[in-house]
Amino acid sequence: MKKYICMLLVAIIFLYGCSSNLNQDEKGKLVDTATVKNTNEQNNNLKLLAGAKSPYYRFDKAHFENSLQQNKIIFLDFHADWCPICLQEKPDILAAFNELNNDDVVGYQVYYNDGQTTEDDKEMAKKYGITYQHTKAIINKDGEVVSKSLEVFSKEKVINEINKAIMG
């Protein structure tokens, strides 16, 4: 009997160890966090929040500057973790970037006046004249702000505003 209990415990420990890299994403889908970590390490330790062809990242100054130099369309979401509007919009913004399929589009979540705000985040807010959380700004291929809004963005609105910037 003890032998079977020991074998059962070993099997449980083995199964737990094999599945320890599996976690749920925001939609409840199982994600292999080891794969996500490796993907992020390939992107200069960027935190990829959504998208593949049209990625949406946690703001990184060097990556942002590189995106400007590559003449990408850039979506900036000035976000506060305490803001009810930001929290309401987040699933739609993530869904939009998961649906977009354009190598020339990139998005960044820039923290604004919350516990995660960095000096680089503050610099971005100042650079683009952001005075309120849940502001979205879109920068065209020429590096010009073509849209700045406090409106609540649905998935469709994110896609439409980005497409307007693409069409120029």
C-alpha positions, 0 to 999 in steps of 0.5 A, a space after each residue: 500500500 505504501 508503495 502505491 502511495 509513493 508512486 502516486 505522489 511521484 506521479 503527481 509531482 511529475 505531472 505538476 512539474 511538467 505543467 508548471 509553465 502553463 498559466 491562463 492568459 486574460 481570456 482563460 486560454 492556457 499559455 506556455 509561459 516558458 515560450 512567452 518568456 523566450 519570445 519576450 527575450 528575443 524582443 529585448 525583454 519587451 513585455 508583449 501584451 497582444 498581437 503578433 503581426 501588429 504587436 502591442 507592448 508595455 512601453 519601452 523607450 528604445 523600442 519606441 524610438 526604433 519604431 519611429 525610425 522604421 516609420 511605423 504607425 504607432 498607437 499609444 495608450 496612456 493607461 492607469 491601473 486604477 482607472 475604470 475607463 482604462 480597465 474597461 478598454 483594455 480587453 478591446 485594445 488587446 482584441 484589436 491588436 490580436 486581430 490586426 495583421 500589419 507589420 507596419 503597426 505597433 502599439 504601446 501601453 504607457 503608464 500614467 500616474 499610477 504605481 507602475 509609471 516610470 520616468 520614461 512613461 512620464 517623459 512620453 506623457 510630457 512629450 505628447 502633452 498628455 494630461 489625463 489617463 485613458 488618452 490614446 494617441 496615434 502617430 503616423 509614418 512621418 512621426 506626427 500625431 494624427 489622432 489624440 483622444 480621450 474617448 472610450 475605444 472599442 475594438 472596432 474604434 481601435 482598428 478604425 483609427 489605426 486604419 485611418 492613420 495607415 490610409 493617411 
